[in-house]
Amino acid sequence: MKQINKIKWISGALLSFCFLFACQEFDRPDMVVIPDPEPGPYSPLKMYFPFENGSVADSSIYGFQTFPTNVTFTDGYIGKAMQCKDGSYFLIDSPAIEENNVDMMDSICNLPDGFTIAFWTYVKKNQVGNGACGIFAVADSLDDWKGNLDIFTDAVSGESVTIKMHMKNYRNAVGDIWIGDNAVVSNIFDKWTHLVFRYSAKSSRITYFRDNEVVYEQNVTGGDLQFKNVSGIVLGTFQNLTNPSLAKKGYTKETWQRSYGGIIDEFRFYNRYLTTFEIDELYNSKEQ
């Protein structure tokens, strides 16, 4: 009897042991490896304004907010375009919901690789013939008419116009950087023209392209750019011609200042230096 009970006890123990481990092996869920979160979308194209459907909406993946003032539209190089004139401009600011909790304005204010600005324009000589006409500015709230970055037309001579730029670099405290005193751009009036302004932080070199051709180059004391006191970005005029003004308090219009008078289409801002091949592709394609 004791022998039988012993056998029963051993059999039961073995059965429990096998059941325990068999069940654990059978019921254990598969190991799930949770990957790191996928990084959010990234593009060097930080702002893109095609002006389609009569809109100043940012069509880049970042969706910067825009605030138009007296903006009208006309036929463009592709679809519709922005018709610039005095009192007409729009402001650009960071999205309400910033991508991956990153302040998107930082992509505009810190430019370790430089930047590239490209757009199509149709302009007549009398639209840029008097004074300087503001095209684009990254505003500096502590300065007068000069922003962190400015692009504007200046003197007209014959069938050519001087296009100037102004930059600051708060990282290196180099002060005002002036570009284009001799940047006379011809063959620009009364036709669609593709303009590109490229800055390489590595070489501190500014290059102008007109219709995919290099028309001006200048070395500057720039390096890795950093902008500060950015009160907004404006397309179509100078920073002190907006209402309210993006410039320092109390600074008003200079007598020589005007808003841009031409048409702007397919405006793009990249937070890096585009290669000449990339600029060639941009010029020859109607795609983003």
C-alpha positions in Angstrom: 0.0 0.0 0.0 2.8 2.4 0.9 4.6 1.5 -2.3 1.4 2.3 -4.3 1.0 5.6 -2.5 4.6 6.4 -3.2 4.2 5.7 -6.8 1.0 7.9 -6.9 2.9 10.7 -5.2 5.8 10.6 -7.6 3.4 10.4 -10.6 1.4 13.3 -9.4 4.6 15.4 -8.8 5.9 14.6 -12.2 2.5 15.4 -13.8 2.4 18.8 -11.9 5.9 19.6 -12.8 5.3 18.9 -16.5 2.0 20.7 -16.5 3.5 23.7 -14.8 6.3 24.2 -17.3 4.3 23.0 -20.3 1.6 25.6 -19.6 4.2 28.3 -19.0 5.8 27.5 -22.4 2.5 27.3 -24.1 0.8 30.4 -22.6 3.8 32.7 -22.6 3.1 35.5 -25.0 5.6 36.2 -27.8 8.2 38.8 -26.9 7.3 42.0 -28.6 10.2 44.4 -29.3 8.9 48.0 -29.2 10.9 50.0 -31.6 12.1 53.5 -30.9 9.5 56.1 -32.1 9.8 56.9 -35.7 11.3 60.4 -36.2 8.8 63.0 -37.5 8.9 64.2 -41.1 11.9 66.4 -42.0 12.5 68.5 -45.0 15.0 71.3 -45.7 12.1 73.1 -47.5 10.8 75.0 -44.5 8.4 77.3 -46.3 6.7 76.9 -49.6 4.1 79.3 -51.0 2.6 78.3 -54.4 -0.3 80.7 -54.0 -2.7 78.2 -55.5 -6.5 78.9 -55.3 -5.8 82.4 -54.2 -4.2 81.4 -50.9 -1.1 82.4 -48.9 -1.1 79.0 -47.1 2.2 77.4 -46.5 2.3 74.2 -48.5 5.5 72.8 -46.9 5.1 69.9 -44.4 5.5 72.4 -41.5 2.5 74.6 -42.2 3.8 78.0 -41.0 1.0 80.4 -40.1 0.3 83.3 -42.4 -1.4 86.6 -41.9 -2.2 88.5 -45.2 -2.8 92.2 -45.5 -4.3 93.5 -48.8 -3.0 90.6 -50.7 -4.4 90.0 -54.2 -3.7 87.3 -56.7 -3.1 87.1 -60.5 -2.0 84.6 -63.1 1.3 83.2 -62.1 4.1 81.1 -63.5 2.1 78.1 -62.3 -1.5 78.7 -61.6 -2.0 81.8 -59.4 0.6 84.1 -57.9 0.8 87.0 -55.4 0.5 90.4 -56.9 2.7 92.7 -54.8 2.0 96.5 -54.4 2.3 99.2 -51.7 0.4 98.1 -48.6 0.3 94.5 -49.7 2.3 91.8 -47.8 1.8 88.8 -45.5 3.4 87.9 -42.3 4.7 84.4 -41.5 5.0 82.9 -38.0 5.6 79.5 -36.3 2.8 76.9 -36.5 0.3 76.8 -33.6 1.3 73.2 -33.1 5.0 72.8 -33.5 6.4 69.7 -35.1 7.6 67.1 -32.5 7.6 69.8 -29.8 10.3 71.7 -31.7 10.0 75.4 -32.3 9.9 75.6 -36.1 11.1 79.2 -36.1 14.4 77.7 -34.8 14.9 76.2 -38.3 14.9 79.7 -39.7 16.9 81.4 -37.0 19.8 78.8 -36.7 21.4 78.1 -40.1 24.6 76.0 -39.7 24.4 75.0 -43.3 23.3 78.3 -44.8 20.0 78.9 -46.7 18.5 79.0 -50.1 15.6 81.3 -51.2 14.0 80.8 -54.6 11.0 82.2 -56.4 9.6 83.2 -59.8 8.9 86.8 -60.4 7.4 89.0 -63.1 8.3 92.7 -62.7 8.2 95.8 -64.9 10.9 98.5 -64.7 8.5 101.1 -63.3 7.6 98.8 -60.5 11.1 98.9 -59.1 12.3 102.2 -60.5 11.9 104.5 -57.5 13.9 103.8 -54.3 14.4 100.5 -52.7 11.7 97.8 -52.8 11.5 95.2 -50.1 10.9 91.7 -51.1 11.6 89.5 -48.1 12.7 90.0 -44.5 13.3 88.0 -41.3 12.6 90.9 -39.0 14.6 92.1 -36.0 12.5 93.9 -33.4 15.4 95.8 -32.0 16.5 97.4 -35.3 15.1 100.1 -37.6 14.5 99.0 -41.2 17.2 96.3 -41.2 16.1 92.8 -40.2 18.1 89.7 -39.6 17.9 89.0 -43.3 16.6 91.3 -46.0 16.3 91.0 -49.8 15.4 94.2 -51.7 15.8 95.8 -55.1 17.7 99.1 -55.4 18.8 101.3 -58.3 17.6 100.6 -61.9 20.1 101.2 -64.7 18.8 100.7 -68.2 17.3 97.2 -68.4 19.1 96.1 -65.2 18.3 96.3 -61.5 20.6 96.0 -58.4 19.4 93.4 -56.0 20.8 93.7 -52.5 20.8 91.6 -49.4 21.5 92.4 -45.7 22.3 89.8 -43.0 23.2 89.6 -39.4 24.9 86.9 -37.4 24.3 87.1 -33.7 26.4 83.9 -33.2 29.7 85.6 -34.1 28.6 89.2 -33.5 30.0 90.3 -36.8 27.4 93.1 -37.1 25.7 94.1 -40.4 26.6 92.1 -43.5 25.9 93.9 -46.8 25.7 92.1 -50.1 25.2 93.2 -53.6 26.4 96.8 -54.0 27.5 95.6 -57.5 24.9 92.9 -58.0 23.4 94.3 -61.2 21.0 91.7 -62.6 20.0 92.2 -66.2 17.3 90.5 -68.4 14.7 90.5 -65.6 12.0 92.9 -66.8 8.7 92.0 -68.5 9.1 88.2 -68.3 9.0 85.4 -65.8 12.4 85.2 -64.1 13.6 82.6 -61.6 15.7 84.1 -58.9 17.7 82.1 -56.3 19.7 83.5 -53.4 22.0 81.0 -51.9 24.3 81.2 -48.8 26.9 78.6 -47.9 27.8 78.8 -44.2 30.9 76.7 -44.8 32.4 79.0 -47.4 30.6 82.2 -46.3 29.7 82.8 -49.9 26.5 84.3 -51.3 25.5 83.3 -54.9 22.7 84.8 -57.0 21.1 82.8 -59.8 18.9 84.2 -62.5 17.2 81.6 -64.7 19.7 79.0 -63.5 22.7 81.1 -64.3 25.1 82.5 -61.7 25.0 86.3 -62.1 26.7 87.4 -58.9 28.9 86.0 -56.1 30.3 87.6 -53.0 32.4 86.3 -50.1 31.2 87.7 -46.7 32.2 87.4 -43.0 29.3 85.2 -42.1 29.9 81.6 -41.1 27.2 79.7 -39.2 24.3 82.1 -39.0 22.1 82.8 -36.0 19.2 85.3 -36.0 17.7 86.8 -32.9 14.8 89.1 -31.8 12.7 87.7 -34.7 9.4 89.5 -34.5 8.1 87.8 -37.7 8.9 87.1 -41.3 7.4 89.2 -44.1 7.0 88.7 -47.8 6.4 91.7 -50.0 7.9 94.6 -48.1 10.4 95.8 -45.5 10.0 95.0 -41.8 9.1 98.6 -40.9 6.4 99.0 -43.5 4.0 96.4 -41.9 1.2 97.4 -39.6 1.9 97.1 -36.8 5.6 97.5 -37.6 7.9 94.6 -37.0 10.8 97.0 -36.5 11.8 98.6 -33.2 9.2 100.8 -31.6 8.6 104.2 -33.2 10.6 103.5 -36.3 8.7 104.6 -39.4 9.0 104.5 -43.2 12.1 106.0 -44.9 11.4 108.2 -47.9 13.4 105.9 -50.1 11.5 102.8 -49.2 8.7 101.0 -51.1 7.0 97.6 -51.1 7.8 95.3 -54.0 5.6 95.9 -57.1 6.1 92.7 -59.1 4.4 89.3 -59.0 5.9 86.6 -56.8 5.2 82.9 -57.4 6.5 79.5 -56.1 8.3 81.1 -53.1 10.6 78.6 -51.3 12.8 78.9 -48.2 15.3 76.1 -47.5 17.3 76.0 -44.3 20.4 74.7 -46.1 22.6 75.4 -49.1 21.2 73.8 -52.2 23.7 72.4 -54.6 23.9 73.8 -58.1 22.4 70.5 -59.4 19.4 70.9 -57.0 18.9 74.5 -58.2 19.0 73.2 -61.8 16.3 70.6 -61.0 14.2 73.3 -59.3 14.5 75.6 -62.3 13.6 73.0 -64.8 10.7 71.4 -63.0 7.3 72.6 -62.1 7.2 70.1 -59.3 8.0 70.9 -55.7 
